[in-house]
Amino acid sequence: MVTTAVGLSDEELARIEGEFGFEFADDHRSFLSSGLPVGDSWPDWRSAPRRSLQQRLRLPADGILFAVEWRDFWGPDWGVRPARMKDALRSANYHLARVPQLVPLDANNYLPAGRGTSGHPVLSIYQSDVSCCAADVFDYLDPDPSRVSTSTVPFWSDLIG
């Protein structure tokens, strides 16, 4: 069950962004300031332990690293895969540090970070399996089958299958 708490204030949003080193996209920021969903699958930006939020922010990249190690995944623009696993993981980490930061919305659904941006599709991510599950955050909350999602996120969009 999801309950909605009072939305995050500008000060709270700024604190979260400073603490975790990203900026919410404008529509994600608007959503969180209008009401903060609280429930098992929603990140509690106001009171969850810092470590828990860090893990959720790191989950998409960690899933890719798992896929590199256990599912023979290699990024489409990463060049030749190193033969040794240790080197492959180091190279994958290097490349992942340069892809757009994803911010958890709900469960395994993410939006890209980035102040001054909006309208990005909600991406469902599990390891290297990526799909668009909504045209944007508002379509995610109130689905409209006539809306078409167009993925706009470098690297992550390339994995949509």
C-alpha positions as CSV (number, residue, x, y, z in Angstrom):
1,M,0.0,0.0,0.0
2,V,1.2,3.5,-0.8
3,T,0.5,6.5,1.3
4,T,1.5,10.0,0.4
5,A,3.3,12.2,2.8
6,V,3.8,16.0,2.5
7,G,5.9,16.7,-0.5
8,L,9.6,17.5,-0.3
9,S,10.5,21.2,0.2
10,D,13.0,23.0,-2.0
11,E,15.4,22.8,1.0
12,E,15.0,19.0,1.3
13,L,15.4,18.5,-2.4
14,A,18.6,20.6,-2.4
15,R,19.9,18.6,0.6
16,I,19.2,15.2,-1.1
17,E,20.8,16.4,-4.4
18,G,23.9,17.7,-2.5
19,E,24.2,14.6,-0.4
20,F,24.0,12.1,-3.2
21,G,25.6,14.1,-6.0
22,F,22.8,14.4,-8.6
23,E,19.9,16.7,-9.5
24,F,16.4,15.5,-10.0
25,A,14.8,16.1,-13.5
26,D,12.3,18.8,-13.4
27,D,9.2,16.6,-13.6
28,H,10.6,14.2,-11.0
29,R,11.2,17.2,-8.7
30,S,7.7,18.5,-9.3
31,F,6.2,15.0,-8.5
32,L,8.2,14.7,-5.3
33,S,7.4,18.2,-4.1
34,S,3.6,17.7,-4.7
35,G,3.6,14.6,-2.4
36,L,6.2,12.0,-1.3
37,P,5.0,8.4,-1.8
38,V,5.8,6.2,1.1
39,G,5.6,2.4,0.8
40,D,7.8,-0.7,0.3
41,S,8.8,0.0,-3.3
42,W,9.1,3.8,-3.2
43,P,12.4,5.4,-2.0
44,D,11.8,7.4,1.1
45,W,13.9,10.4,0.3
46,R,13.0,12.1,3.6
47,S,13.9,9.4,6.1
48,A,15.3,6.2,4.6
49,P,18.9,5.4,5.8
50,R,21.5,7.0,3.6
51,R,23.0,3.6,2.8
52,S,19.7,2.3,1.5
53,L,19.3,5.3,-0.8
54,Q,22.9,4.9,-2.0
55,Q,22.3,1.3,-2.8
56,R,19.1,2.1,-4.8
57,L,21.0,4.8,-6.8
58,R,23.8,2.3,-7.5
59,L,21.5,-0.6,-8.4
60,P,21.3,-0.1,-12.2
61,A,25.1,0.1,-12.6
62,D,25.6,-2.8,-10.2
63,G,23.1,-4.8,-12.3
64,I,25.2,-4.1,-15.4
65,L,28.3,-5.2,-13.6
66,F,26.6,-8.4,-12.5
67,A,25.6,-9.0,-16.2
68,V,29.2,-8.4,-17.3
69,E,30.5,-11.0,-14.9
70,W,27.8,-13.6,-15.1
71,R,25.8,-13.2,-18.3
72,D,28.6,-12.3,-20.8
73,F,27.1,-8.8,-21.3
74,W,29.3,-6.1,-22.9
75,G,28.2,-2.5,-23.6
76,P,27.5,-1.7,-27.3
77,D,30.0,1.2,-27.4
78,W,32.7,-0.2,-25.0
79,G,35.1,-1.5,-27.6
80,V,36.7,-4.9,-27.3
81,R,36.0,-6.8,-24.1
82,P,39.1,-7.6,-22.1
83,A,39.9,-11.3,-21.8
84,R,40.4,-11.2,-18.0
85,M,37.2,-10.7,-15.9
86,K,39.0,-8.4,-13.5
87,D,39.9,-6.1,-16.5
88,A,36.5,-6.4,-18.0
89,L,34.8,-5.3,-14.7
90,R,37.3,-2.4,-14.3
91,S,36.6,-1.3,-17.9
92,A,32.8,-1.7,-17.4
93,N,33.0,0.4,-14.2
94,Y,34.9,3.1,-16.1
95,H,32.2,3.3,-18.8
96,L,29.4,3.2,-16.3
97,A,30.8,6.2,-14.5
98,R,30.2,8.1,-17.7
99,V,26.6,7.2,-18.4
100,P,23.6,9.3,-17.2
101,Q,22.8,8.8,-13.6
102,L,19.4,7.1,-13.0
103,V,17.3,8.0,-10.0
104,P,14.8,5.5,-8.5
105,L,11.2,6.3,-8.9
106,D,9.5,3.1,-7.7
107,A,10.7,-0.5,-7.4
108,N,13.1,-1.1,-10.3
109,N,11.8,1.9,-12.3
110,Y,14.0,4.8,-12.9
111,L,14.2,8.3,-14.3
112,P,17.4,10.0,-15.5
113,A,18.8,12.8,-13.3
114,G,19.2,16.3,-14.7
115,R,17.9,19.7,-13.7
116,G,16.4,21.5,-16.6
117,T,15.2,18.2,-18.2
118,S,11.8,16.6,-18.2
119,G,9.6,14.2,-20.2
120,H,12.0,11.3,-20.0
121,P,10.4,7.8,-20.1
122,V,10.4,5.7,-17.0
123,L,12.8,2.9,-17.5
124,S,12.3,-0.5,-15.9
125,I,15.8,-2.0,-15.2
126,Y,16.9,-5.4,-14.1
127,Q,20.6,-6.0,-14.8
128,S,21.0,-5.5,-18.5
129,D,17.3,-5.9,-19.3
130,V,15.8,-2.5,-19.9
131,S,12.3,-1.5,-21.0
132,C,10.2,1.6,-21.2
133,C,7.3,1.2,-18.8
134,A,5.8,4.7,-19.2
135,A,6.1,7.7,-21.4
136,D,7.1,9.9,-18.4
137,V,6.6,10.2,-14.7
138,F,3.0,11.4,-15.1
139,D,2.1,8.6,-17.5
140,Y,3.6,6.2,-14.9
141,L,1.2,7.6,-12.3
142,D,-1.8,7.8,-14.5
143,P,-1.3,5.4,-17.5
144,D,-2.6,6.5,-20.9
145,P,-2.3,3.7,-23.5
146,S,-2.3,6.3,-26.3
147,R,0.9,7.9,-25.1
148,V,4.1,6.6,-26.9
149,S,7.3,6.5,-25.0
150,T,10.5,7.5,-26.8
151,S,13.6,6.6,-24.8
152,T,16.0,9.6,-24.5
153,V,18.7,8.3,-22.2
154,P,22.1,7.5,-23.7
155,F,23.4,4.0,-23.0
156,W,20.3,2.9,-21.1
157,S,18.2,3.4,-24.2
158,D,20.5,1.2,-26.2
159,L,19.6,-1.7,-24.0
160,I,15.9,-1.6,-24.5
161,G,14.9,-4.9,-25.9
